[in-house]
């Protein structure tokens, strides 16, 4: 059984790598416009600036409104360093960065999906049923790995020079470590340190994840009741990983910026009065550009990127407080585009195929798997809150809530998809079992 499972997992990993390498080769050695991957132009540009000894600055007027030669903190420092390291070793060669990323993600993402299933669906069991439970979790894990391998969104973004793929891998690693700590075996200090490293890397790839960390640690406290020192250890590691960039930001901008300067821009644009009560994920040309929405009085002040980010956040909050009803309706209107699985007329063929062929295809199984875990939940609320599946519920709800309250695009949902894969795998296993063993 173990040998057959190992062969199956190896085949899945090979397929995963081949699909992602294929996308990397298709995207090629240049930065060309493709749906949903415009940010790779910025990472390509910043990596070249670093190689030229200019630091984290832009060489020309750059998105959003950073002036040529000025410092920027809009983009992930960690991912920029990855691109820079590849360019340093292989020359300014985007294809090399794509291929390294494709192979790494192609191996790690399905493998972590497999490991996660083992922890989710093989809880402590009595000796007489332990083997059956373990076999069940292995089968679900293989299904989770297979879905992850062929999920179109996942292998499409694995070839793009953007944070998405590494960010999803970091989230899966974080969940794997968290569930490992929650298990009843003896804990070592190393596990808490590794959790801090995983959380820190995830935040350095996208600072939004900071908002979920309190929920994750609260779940761990409820589940394990660790000492406060153990619980604080990951926070210390995260702080040490962020601190150099906070210092850099203060030296560059003359003000406190924890990590990146993008939350204010996104929150302002996502809640601009131009939408009324109906959010539009991508602003159409007839409504102007996002730059046109920036307040002219702020632009005339020639603020730094960081100062403008802070000013836009305050302006957005003032607008919301002045009309909270509009904000509530606008937030509700973000739910359909966030969970969109159908083709749309304003999307290109590639976008529609990716959406329908991944989320649209697997959504019924994801929902069925969610229902199965809810149906079979522990009988008491205390036990249910400590359940491994509850951690995934928590992430899905919190992460979706953040985007519903701020700004919504389908690609922002991909970390949720990576965890919903577990429920789709459970559903497929359950359906297969019912077909193979009808009552």
C-alpha positions as CSV (number, residue, x, y, z in Angstrom):
1,X,0.0,0.0,0.0
2,X,2.8,2.4,0.9
3,X,4.8,1.6,-2.2
4,X,1.7,2.1,-4.4
5,X,0.8,5.4,-2.7
6,X,4.4,6.6,-3.1
7,X,4.4,5.8,-6.8
8,X,1.1,7.6,-7.2
9,X,2.3,10.7,-5.4
10,X,5.5,10.7,-7.4
11,X,3.4,10.6,-10.7
12,X,1.2,13.4,-9.4
13,X,4.2,15.6,-8.5
14,X,5.7,14.9,-12.0
15,X,2.5,15.9,-13.7
16,X,2.3,19.0,-11.5
17,X,5.9,20.1,-12.5
18,X,5.3,19.4,-16.2
19,X,2.2,21.5,-16.3
20,X,3.9,24.4,-14.5
21,X,7.0,24.2,-16.6
22,X,4.8,24.2,-19.7
23,X,3.2,27.5,-18.6
24,X,6.6,29.0,-17.8
25,X,7.9,28.1,-21.3
26,X,4.7,29.6,-22.8
27,X,5.2,32.9,-20.9
28,X,8.8,32.8,-22.1
29,X,11.8,35.0,-21.5
30,X,10.0,38.4,-21.8
31,X,7.4,40.3,-19.8
32,X,4.4,40.4,-22.0
33,X,0.8,41.4,-21.1
34,X,-1.3,38.5,-20.0
35,X,-4.5,38.3,-17.9
36,X,-4.1,38.8,-14.2
37,X,-0.2,39.0,-14.2
38,X,0.6,42.6,-14.7
39,X,2.5,42.8,-11.4
40,X,5.3,40.8,-12.9
41,X,6.5,43.9,-14.8
42,X,7.1,45.7,-11.5
43,X,9.1,42.8,-10.0
44,X,11.2,42.6,-13.2
45,X,11.9,46.3,-13.0
46,X,12.7,46.4,-9.3
47,X,15.1,43.4,-9.6
48,X,17.0,45.2,-12.3
49,X,17.2,48.4,-10.2
50,X,18.7,46.3,-7.3
51,X,21.2,44.8,-9.7
52,X,22.2,48.3,-10.8
53,X,22.9,49.3,-7.3
54,X,19.9,51.7,-7.0
55,X,18.2,49.8,-4.1
56,X,14.4,49.6,-3.9
57,X,13.7,52.6,-6.1
58,X,12.0,53.0,-9.5
59,X,13.9,54.2,-12.5
60,X,10.9,56.0,-14.1
61,X,7.5,57.1,-13.0
62,X,5.9,53.9,-11.8
63,X,2.7,52.5,-10.5
64,X,0.9,53.7,-8.6
65,X,2.3,57.3,-8.6
66,X,5.9,56.8,-7.5
67,X,8.2,59.3,-9.2
68,X,11.4,58.2,-11.0
69,X,14.4,57.8,-8.6
70,X,12.1,57.7,-5.5
71,X,12.0,54.8,-3.0
72,X,9.2,52.3,-3.1
73,X,7.8,49.7,-0.6
74,X,4.8,48.9,-2.7
75,X,6.0,45.4,-3.7
76,X,7.0,42.3,-1.7
77,X,10.6,42.7,-0.6
78,X,11.2,39.0,-0.3
79,X,9.9,38.2,-3.8
80,X,11.9,41.0,-5.3
81,X,15.0,39.5,-3.7
82,X,14.1,36.1,-5.3
83,X,14.0,37.6,-8.8
84,X,17.1,39.6,-8.1
85,X,19.0,36.5,-7.0
86,X,18.0,34.6,-10.1
87,X,19.1,37.5,-12.3
88,X,22.4,37.8,-10.5
89,X,23.1,34.1,-11.2
90,X,21.7,33.7,-14.7
91,X,21.6,37.3,-16.1
92,X,18.4,39.2,-16.6
93,X,16.5,36.1,-17.6
94,X,12.8,36.0,-16.7
95,X,12.5,32.4,-18.0
96,X,15.1,31.1,-15.5
97,X,13.1,32.7,-12.7
98,X,9.9,31.2,-14.1
99,X,11.4,27.7,-14.4
100,X,12.9,27.6,-10.9
101,X,9.6,28.8,-9.5
102,X,7.6,26.3,-11.6
103,X,9.6,23.3,-10.4
104,X,9.7,24.4,-6.8
105,X,6.0,25.1,-6.6
106,X,5.1,22.1,-8.7
107,X,6.7,19.9,-6.1
108,X,5.8,21.7,-2.9
109,X,2.2,22.7,-3.4
110,X,0.8,19.2,-4.1
111,X,3.1,17.6,-1.5
112,X,1.9,20.0,1.2
113,X,-1.7,19.5,0.1
114,X,-1.1,15.7,0.6
115,X,0.5,16.3,4.1
116,X,-2.3,18.6,5.1
117,X,-4.9,15.9,4.3
118,X,-3.0,13.4,6.5
119,X,-3.4,15.7,9.4
120,X,-6.9,16.7,8.7
121,X,-8.4,13.3,8.0
122,X,-6.4,11.0,10.2
123,X,-7.2,12.1,13.8
124,X,-6.3,9.9,16.8
125,X,-8.1,6.6,16.5
126,X,-8.3,3.4,18.5
127,X,-5.8,0.7,17.5
128,X,-8.4,-1.5,15.9
129,X,-9.4,1.1,13.3
130,X,-6.1,3.1,13.1
131,X,-5.0,1.4,9.9
132,X,-8.3,2.0,8.1
133,X,-8.3,5.7,9.1
134,X,-4.7,6.1,7.9
135,X,-5.5,4.5,4.6
136,X,-8.5,6.8,4.2
137,X,-6.3,9.9,4.9
138,X,-3.7,8.7,2.4
139,X,-6.3,8.3,-0.3
140,X,-7.8,11.7,0.4
141,X,-4.3,13.2,0.4
142,X,-3.5,11.7,-3.0
143,X,-6.8,13.2,-4.3
144,X,-5.9,16.6,-2.8
145,X,-2.5,16.5,-4.4
146,X,-3.9,15.5,-7.8
147,X,-6.5,18.3,-7.7
148,X,-3.8,20.8,-6.8
149,X,-1.6,19.6,-9.6
150,X,-4.2,20.1,-12.3
151,X,-6.0,23.1,-10.9
152,X,-5.7,25.6,-13.8
153,X,-5.4,28.7,-11.7
154,X,-2.5,27.2,-9.7
155,X,-0.4,26.1,-12.7
156,X,-1.1,29.3,-14.6
157,X,0.2,31.5,-11.8
158,X,3.2,29.2,-11.2
159,X,4.8,30.6,-14.4
160,X,4.2,34.3,-13.5
161,X,6.8,36.4,-11.8
162,X,4.4,37.3,-9.0
163,X,4.0,36.4,-5.3
164,X,0.8,34.2,-5.8
165,X,2.4,30.7,-6.0
166,X,5.1,31.1,-3.3
167,X,2.5,32.8,-1.1
168,X,0.1,29.8,-1.4
169,X,2.9,27.4,-0.7
170,X,3.8,29.4,2.4
171,X,0.2,29.3,3.6
172,X,0.0,25.6,3.1
173,X,3.3,25.2,5.0
174,X,2.0,27.4,7.8
175,X,-1.2,25.3,8.1
176,X,0.8,22.0,8.0
177,X,3.1,23.3,10.9
178,X,0.1,24.6,12.9
179,X,-1.8,21.3,12.7
180,X,1.4,19.5,13.6
181,X,1.8,21.6,16.8
182,X,-1.9,20.9,17.6
183,X,-1.4,17.1,17.6
184,X,-1.0,15.4,21.0
185,X,2.6,14.2,20.5
186,X,5.4,15.8,22.5
187,X,6.2,19.2,21.2
188,X,9.7,20.6,20.6
189,X,10.8,24.2,20.6
190,X,11.9,23.7,17.0
191,X,8.3,23.4,15.8
192,X,7.3,26.8,17.3
193,X,10.4,28.4,15.7
194,X,9.6,26.9,12.3
195,X,6.0,28.2,12.6
196,X,7.4,31.7,13.2
197,X,9.6,31.3,10.1
198,X,6.7,30.1,8.0
199,X,4.4,32.9,9.2
200,X,7.2,35.5,8.7
201,X,7.8,34.3,5.1
202,X,4.1,34.4,4.4
203,X,3.8,38.0,5.6
204,X,6.9,39.1,3.7
205,X,5.2,37.7,0.5
206,X,1.9,39.5,1.3
207,X,1.5,41.6,4.4
208,X,-2.3,41.0,4.4
209,X,-1.7,37.7,6.1
210,X,-0.8,39.6,9.3
211,X,-4.5,40.0,9.9
212,X,-5.1,36.3,10.1
213,X,-2.2,35.6,12.5
214,X,-4.2,36.5,15.7
215,X,-6.9,34.0,14.7
216,X,-4.4,31.3,14.0
217,X,-2.7,31.8,17.4
218,X,-6.0,32.0,19.2
219,X,-7.0,28.6,17.6
220,X,-3.6,27.1,18.7
221,X,-4.1,28.4,22.3
222,X,-7.6,26.9,22.5
223,X,-6.4,23.6,21.1
224,X,-3.1,23.2,23.0
225,X,-3.2,25.6,25.9
226,X,0.6,26.4,25.4
227,X,2.5,28.7,27.7
228,X,2.5,32.4,26.8
229,X,6.2,32.1,26.1
230,X,5.6,29.4,23.5
231,X,2.8,31.3,22.0
232,X,4.9,34.5,21.8
233,X,7.8,32.7,20.1
234,X,6.4,32.8,16.6
235,X,5.5,36.5,17.1
236,X,9.1,37.2,18.0
237,X,10.4,35.4,14.9
238,X,7.9,37.3,12.7
239,X,9.0,40.6,14.3
240,X,12.7,39.9,13.6
241,X,12.0,39.1,10.0
242,X,10.0,42.3,9.5
243,X,12.2,44.6,11.5
244,X,14.9,45.2,8.9
245,X,12.3,46.4,6.4
246,X,10.6,48.6,8.9
247,X,14.0,50.3,9.6
248,X,14.6,50.6,5.9
249,X,11.2,52.2,5.4
250,X,11.8,54.7,8.1
251,X,15.1,55.7,6.6
252,X,13.6,55.9,3.1
253,X,10.4,57.7,3.9
254,X,11.0,59.4,7.2
255,X,7.9,57.8,8.8
256,X,6.8,54.5,10.3
257,X,5.8,51.9,7.7
258,X,5.7,48.4,9.1
259,X,6.3,46.6,5.8
260,X,4.6,47.6,2.5
261,X,2.9,50.7,1.2
262,X,-0.1,49.3,-0.7
263,X,-3.0,48.9,1.8
264,X,-4.0,52.5,1.7
265,X,-4.1,52.6,-2.1
266,X,-6.1,49.4,-2.3
267,X,-8.6,50.3,0.4
268,X,-9.2,53.8,-1.2
269,X,-9.7,52.4,-4.7
270,X,-11.8,49.5,-3.5
271,X,-14.2,51.8,-1.7
272,X,-14.2,54.9,-3.9
273,X,-17.6,56.7,-4.2
274,X,-17.5,56.2,-8.0
275,X,-18.8,52.6,-7.4
276,X,-21.9,53.7,-5.5
277,X,-23.1,50.5,-4.0
278,X,-22.0,48.2,-6.8
279,X,-18.4,47.1,-6.9
280,X,-16.6,46.6,-10.2
281,X,-13.5,44.4,-9.9
282,X,-11.7,46.0,-12.9
283,X,-12.5,49.6,-13.7
284,X,-13.7,49.9,-17.3
285,X,-12.1,52.5,-19.6
286,X,-15.2,54.6,-19.8
287,X,-15.0,55.2,-16.0
288,X,-11.4,56.4,-16.3
289,X,-8.3,55.0,-14.8
290,X,-7.4,54.2,-11.1
291,X,-5.0,57.1,-11.2
292,X,-7.8,59.4,-12.2
293,X,-9.6,58.5,-8.9
294,X,-6.7,59.7,-6.7
295,X,-7.6,63.0,-5.0
296,X,-6.0,65.9,-6.9
297,X,-5.4,67.9,-3.6
298,X,-3.2,65.1,-2.3
299,X,-1.3,64.7,-5.6
300,X,-0.5,68.4,-5.6
301,X,1.3,68.0,-2.3
302,X,4.0,65.8,-3.9
303,X,3.8,63.3,-1.0
304,X,6.1,60.3,-0.8
305,X,4.7,56.9,-1.7
306,X,4.3,56.1,2.0
307,X,2.7,59.4,3.0
308,X,0.2,59.2,0.1
309,X,-0.6,55.6,1.2
310,X,-1.4,56.8,4.7
311,X,-3.4,59.8,3.5
312,X,-5.5,57.6,1.1
313,X,-6.3,55.2,4.0
314,X,-7.5,58.1,6.1
315,X,-9.5,59.5,3.2
316,X,-11.2,56.2,2.6
317,X,-12.1,55.7,6.3
318,X,-13.6,59.3,6.4
319,X,-15.8,58.4,3.4
320,X,-16.9,55.2,5.1
321,X,-17.8,56.9,8.4
322,X,-19.7,59.5,6.5
323,X,-21.8,56.9,4.7
324,X,-21.6,53.5,6.4
325,X,-24.7,52.2,4.7
326,X,-23.1,52.6,1.2
327,X,-20.0,50.8,2.5
328,X,-22.1,47.9,3.7
329,X,-23.9,47.5,0.4
330,X,-20.7,48.0,-1.5
331,X,-19.0,45.2,0.5
332,X,-22.0,42.9,0.0
333,X,-21.7,43.5,-3.8
334,X,-18.1,42.2,-3.7
335,X,-19.3,38.7,-2.7
336,X,-20.4,37.5,-6.2
337,X,-17.2,38.6,-8.1
338,X,-15.0,37.1,-5.3
339,X,-16.6,33.7,-5.7
340,X,-17.3,33.9,-9.5
341,X,-17.0,30.6,-11.3
342,X,-18.9,31.4,-14.5
343,X,-17.6,32.9,-17.8
344,X,-18.2,36.6,-18.4
345,X,-18.4,38.7,-21.5
346,X,-15.8,41.2,-20.2
347,X,-13.2,38.4,-19.6
348,X,-10.9,37.0,-22.3
349,X,-10.9,33.3,-23.4
350,X,-8.0,32.4,-21.2
351,X,-9.5,34.0,-18.1
352,X,-12.9,32.2,-18.7
353,X,-11.3,28.9,-19.3
354,X,-9.2,29.2,-16.1
355,X,-12.1,30.3,-14.0
356,X,-14.6,27.6,-15.2
357,X,-12.0,24.9,-15.5
358,X,-10.7,25.2,-12.0
359,X,-13.0,26.9,-9.4
360,X,-16.2,26.2,-11.5
361,X,-15.3,22.5,-12.0
362,X,-14.4,21.8,-8.4
363,X,-16.8,24.1,-6.5
364,X,-19.6,21.5,-6.2
365,X,-17.1,19.0,-4.6
366,X,-15.7,21.7,-2.3
367,X,-19.2,22.5,-1.1
368,X,-20.1,18.8,-0.7
369,X,-16.9,18.3,1.3
370,X,-17.7,21.3,3.5
371,X,-21.1,19.8,4.2
372,X,-19.6,16.4,5.0
373,X,-17.2,17.9,7.6
374,X,-20.0,19.9,9.1
375,X,-22.3,16.9,9.3
376,X,-19.6,14.8,11.0
377,X,-18.3,17.5,13.3
378,X,-17.6,16.7,17.0
379,X,-20.6,16.7,19.3
380,X,-19.4,19.5,21.6
381,X,-18.5,23.0,20.7
382,X,-15.2,22.8,22.6
383,X,-14.2,19.7,20.6
384,X,-15.4,21.3,17.4
385,X,-13.4,24.5,17.9
386,X,-10.3,22.3,18.5
387,X,-10.9,20.3,15.4
388,X,-8.2,20.6,12.6
389,X,-10.9,21.3,10.1
390,X,-12.1,24.3,12.1
391,X,-8.7,26.0,11.4
392,X,-9.4,25.8,7.7
393,X,-13.0,27.1,8.2
394,X,-11.5,30.0,10.2
395,X,-9.0,30.9,7.4
396,X,-11.6,30.7,4.7
397,X,-14.0,33.0,6.6
398,X,-11.5,35.5,7.8
399,X,-9.6,35.7,4.5
400,X,-12.7,36.0,2.4
401,X,-14.1,38.6,4.9
402,X,-10.9,40.8,4.5
403,X,-11.3,40.9,0.7
404,X,-15.1,41.4,0.9
405,X,-14.5,44.5,3.1
406,X,-11.7,45.9,1.0
407,X,-11.0,45.0,-2.7
408,X,-12.0,41.9,-4.6
409,X,-10.4,40.1,-7.6
410,X,-10.8,36.4,-8.4
411,X,-7.0,35.8,-7.9
412,X,-7.2,37.1,-4.4
413,X,-9.3,34.0,-3.6
414,X,-6.6,31.5,-4.7
415,X,-5.3,30.9,-1.1
416,X,-8.8,29.9,-0.1
417,X,-9.0,27.6,-3.2
418,X,-5.8,25.9,-2.0
419,X,-7.5,24.9,1.2
420,X,-10.9,24.2,-0.3
421,X,-9.1,21.5,-2.3
422,X,-9.0,19.4,0.9
423,X,-12.8,19.4,1.0
424,X,-13.1,18.6,-2.7
425,X,-10.8,15.7,-2.2
426,X,-12.9,14.4,0.7
427,X,-16.0,14.7,-1.4
428,X,-14.5,12.7,-4.3
429,X,-13.3,10.1,-1.9
430,X,-16.7,9.8,-0.3
431,X,-18.5,9.6,-3.7
432,X,-16.0,6.9,-4.9
433,X,-16.7,5.0,-1.7
434,X,-20.4,5.2,-2.2
435,X,-20.1,4.0,-5.8
436,X,-17.8,1.2,-4.8
437,X,-19.7,0.1,-1.7
438,X,-23.4,1.0,-2.3
439,X,-25.8,0.2,0.5
